[in-house]
Amino acid sequence: MSILTIYVLPLHTTFLVDLLSLGPMTFSAAIPNGPSLKTVLEHPQIPKVMFDVRQDSFALFKIFGVRLDGVEDIQLMELATRKYNRSFVKGLDKCIEYDAPMSFADRIRWQIEKQNIRTIFEPGNEDVRDVFRRPISLPTQKYCMQQVRYLPRLWDLYSSQLAPDSKSMVQRESMERVLKTHDPAYNPRGDHMAHAPAHWRTSSY
């Protein structure tokens, strides 16, 4: 985990937190009479929205000892709205491509940005080193911001389609995902990451 990207909805502003440079003090430092970032991330009454919380939760807990709470997982929200084939979860790119409300111009811009990012991360491309250089390069900043830019749109869309019972189910499973990443035996890599929760595959909701 090198950069933490946070989009603050009321401010309509994206913040890039340089974990590589700041280290553990990232989460312990606090403004006068204000909470630390660790307090915000761990507070059950401060809502946080993430897409597939598992990787972030695993890294935050293992490296920084942060126990996420109050999280709603957009990947699970999409799954809960789906009326067909709930065996596998979708990745963020697929959710943006097929579901995110956007204009034709925005969609073209997103596709170009996505292709540029894929080019950077292709094996053997030396430009990938720029991702880890400091100060943070402009392409890396754009990449990080793109990862959160469409989350509010997806949340609005899926949330409007969820019944109260389904919303509660998403919240419970989101926290279950977090708790599983705290298990010392947890494996954050592998085909199992694409599988939907077992009890969701055949349930009707």
KEPABA-689396 format. One record per residue (C-alpha): x, y, z. Coordinates in Angstrom, 2 decimals, padded with zeros to 5 digits. Layout:
BEGIN
{node {X,Y,Z}},
...
This chain:
BEGIN
{node {000.00,000.00,000.00}},
{node {001.62,003.19,-001.25}},
{node {-001.15,005.75,-001.72}},
{node {-004.53,006.02,-000.01}},
{node {-007.11,007.80,-002.16}},
{node {-010.04,009.39,-000.33}},
{node {-012.94,011.14,-002.02}},
{node {-014.86,013.31,000.46}},
{node {-018.37,013.56,-000.96}},
{node {-019.56,016.72,000.86}},
{node {-016.47,018.58,-000.37}},
{node {-016.46,017.00,-003.85}},
{node {-012.70,016.71,-003.37}},
{node {-010.21,013.86,-003.78}},
{node {-007.26,013.60,-001.40}},
{node {-004.15,011.52,-002.08}},
{node {-002.47,010.37,001.15}},
{node {001.15,009.40,000.58}},
{node {001.59,006.42,002.90}},
{node {005.09,005.75,001.61}},
{node {006.32,009.14,002.77}},
{node {004.22,009.61,005.90}},
{node {004.35,006.06,007.26}},
{node {002.48,005.17,010.49}},
{node {002.00,008.83,011.44}},
{node {-000.54,008.99,008.59}},
{node {-003.12,007.43,010.84}},
{node {-002.10,008.72,014.28}},
{node {-001.71,012.45,013.50}},
{node {-004.77,014.59,014.23}},
{node {-005.73,018.23,013.86}},
{node {-006.41,020.14,017.12}},
{node {-009.73,019.00,018.60}},
{node {-010.22,016.69,015.63}},
{node {-010.03,012.95,014.99}},
{node {-007.11,011.10,013.49}},
{node {-007.52,009.25,010.20}},
{node {-007.41,005.99,012.16}},
{node {-010.34,007.16,014.27}},
{node {-012.34,008.03,011.17}},
{node {-011.63,004.70,009.46}},
{node {-012.44,002.68,012.58}},
{node {-015.55,004.59,013.68}},
{node {-018.73,002.54,013.03}},
{node {-020.91,005.65,012.73}},
{node {-018.76,007.41,010.11}},
{node {-019.77,005.85,006.77}},
{node {-017.05,004.72,004.38}},
{node {-017.75,003.38,000.90}},
{node {-015.22,001.16,-000.88}},
{node {-015.11,-001.14,-003.87}},
{node {-014.05,-004.63,-002.79}},
{node {-012.94,-003.70,000.71}},
{node {-010.87,-006.86,001.13}},
{node {-007.53,-005.70,-000.33}},
{node {-007.61,-002.33,001.43}},
{node {-008.73,-003.89,004.70}},
{node {-006.01,-006.54,004.54}},
{node {-003.25,-003.97,003.89}},
{node {-004.50,-001.43,006.43}},
{node {-004.76,-004.05,009.16}},
{node {-001.57,-005.96,008.41}},
{node {000.70,-002.95,007.87}},
{node {-000.87,-000.21,009.99}},
{node {-003.11,-002.02,012.47}},
{node {-006.23,-000.20,011.25}},
{node {-009.52,-002.07,011.84}},
{node {-012.04,-000.75,009.35}},
{node {-015.63,-000.29,010.49}},
{node {-018.72,001.39,009.11}},
{node {-017.91,000.19,005.58}},
{node {-020.28,-000.43,002.69}},
{node {-018.86,-002.40,-000.24}},
{node {-020.08,-001.27,-003.67}},
{node {-019.03,-004.56,-005.22}},
{node {-021.52,-006.32,-002.96}},
{node {-024.16,-003.69,-003.69}},
{node {-023.91,-004.51,-007.40}},
{node {-024.19,-008.21,-006.63}},
{node {-027.28,-007.64,-004.49}},
{node {-029.03,-005.77,-007.31}},
{node {-028.29,-008.43,-009.89}},
{node {-031.15,-010.68,-011.00}},
{node {-029.04,-013.28,-012.79}},
{node {-025.86,-015.36,-012.36}},
{node {-024.75,-014.35,-008.88}},
{node {-021.87,-016.84,-008.81}},
{node {-019.12,-014.25,-009.35}},
{node {-018.55,-010.64,-008.40}},
{node {-017.73,-007.93,-010.94}},
{node {-014.57,-005.83,-011.05}},
{node {-014.66,-002.05,-010.86}},
{node {-013.98,-001.57,-014.58}},
{node {-016.98,-003.71,-015.52}},
{node {-019.26,-001.85,-013.11}},
{node {-018.15,001.51,-014.51}},
{node {-018.37,000.33,-018.12}},
{node {-021.86,-001.16,-017.90}},
{node {-023.54,000.71,-015.05}},
{node {-022.01,004.10,-014.21}},
{node {-024.23,006.97,-015.39}},
{node {-022.11,009.19,-017.64}},
{node {-022.26,011.16,-020.85}},
{node {-020.88,009.83,-024.12}},
{node {-017.91,012.21,-023.82}},
{node {-017.21,011.05,-020.27}},
{node {-017.34,007.43,-021.37}},
{node {-014.82,008.03,-024.17}},
{node {-012.55,009.90,-021.74}},
{node {-012.78,007.04,-019.23}},
{node {-011.94,004.44,-021.90}},
{node {-008.86,006.44,-022.97}},
{node {-007.71,006.81,-019.36}},
{node {-008.24,003.11,-018.73}},
{node {-006.16,002.15,-021.75}},
{node {-003.38,004.53,-020.71}},
{node {-003.29,002.95,-017.26}},
{node {-003.18,-000.56,-018.70}},
{node {-000.24,000.47,-020.89}},
{node {001.70,001.72,-017.85}},
{node {001.23,-001.55,-015.99}},
{node {002.11,-003.85,-018.88}},
{node {005.01,-006.23,-018.05}},
{node {008.38,-004.75,-018.96}},
{node {007.18,-001.17,-019.18}},
{node {009.75,000.93,-017.32}},
{node {007.21,003.74,-016.80}},
{node {005.63,001.65,-014.05}},
{node {008.51,002.81,-011.82}},
{node {007.01,006.30,-011.90}},
{node {004.10,004.99,-009.81}},
{node {006.44,004.55,-006.85}},
{node {008.60,007.65,-007.29}},
{node {008.21,010.70,-005.08}},
{node {006.96,013.33,-005.58}},
{node {003.92,011.55,-006.96}},
{node {003.81,011.91,-010.75}},
{node {000.82,013.41,-012.55}},
{node {-000.08,010.10,-014.31}},
{node {-000.12,008.36,-010.93}},
{node {-002.32,011.09,-009.48}},
{node {-004.76,010.71,-012.38}},
{node {-004.77,006.94,-011.96}},
{node {-005.58,007.21,-008.24}},
{node {-008.31,009.78,-008.78}},
{node {-009.91,007.69,-011.51}},
{node {-010.26,004.81,-009.06}},
{node {-012.67,006.78,-006.86}},
{node {-014.23,009.27,-009.29}},
{node {-017.10,007.00,-010.28}},
{node {-017.82,005.42,-006.89}},
{node {-020.47,008.00,-005.87}},
{node {-022.34,007.42,-009.13}},
{node {-022.28,003.66,-008.66}},
{node {-023.35,003.97,-005.02}},
{node {-026.31,006.20,-005.97}},
{node {-027.39,003.79,-008.70}},
{node {-027.17,000.57,-006.71}},
{node {-028.50,002.07,-003.49}},
{node {-031.65,003.23,-005.28}},
{node {-032.28,-000.35,-006.41}},
{node {-031.81,-002.05,-003.05}},
{node {-034.67,-002.98,-000.75}},
{node {-034.11,-002.36,002.99}},
{node {-033.40,-006.07,003.63}},
{node {-030.84,-006.15,000.84}},
{node {-029.12,-003.03,002.17}},
{node {-028.79,-004.66,005.59}},
{node {-027.41,-007.78,003.96}},
{node {-024.78,-005.74,002.09}},
{node {-023.73,-003.99,005.30}},
{node {-023.41,-007.28,007.17}},
{node {-021.42,-008.97,004.40}},
{node {-019.20,-005.90,003.99}},
{node {-018.17,-006.16,007.63}},
{node {-017.81,-009.92,007.31}},
{node {-015.31,-009.32,004.52}},
{node {-013.37,-006.96,006.79}},
{node {-013.26,-009.43,009.65}},
{node {-012.04,-012.23,007.39}},
{node {-009.03,-010.13,006.37}},
{node {-007.93,-010.04,010.03}},
{node {-007.49,-013.82,010.10}},
{node {-003.76,-014.74,010.04}},
{node {-004.58,-017.45,007.50}},
{node {-006.35,-015.07,005.14}},
{node {-005.20,-015.34,001.50}},
{node {-005.70,-012.09,-000.48}},
{node {-004.78,-013.69,-003.82}},
{node {-006.40,-016.39,-005.91}},
{node {-009.49,-017.36,-007.89}},
{node {-011.58,-017.43,-004.72}},
{node {-011.56,-013.61,-004.71}},
{node {-013.88,-013.63,-007.75}},
{node {-016.47,-015.87,-006.10}},
{node {-019.63,-014.40,-004.65}},
{node {-020.39,-015.21,-000.99}},
{node {-021.59,-018.80,-000.94}},
{node {-024.98,-018.08,000.65}},
{node {-025.70,-015.35,-001.93}},
{node {-025.36,-017.57,-004.99}},
{node {-028.69,-019.30,-004.63}},
{node {-030.58,-016.95,-002.32}},
{node {-033.48,-014.85,-003.57}},
{node {-033.42,-011.16,-002.73}},
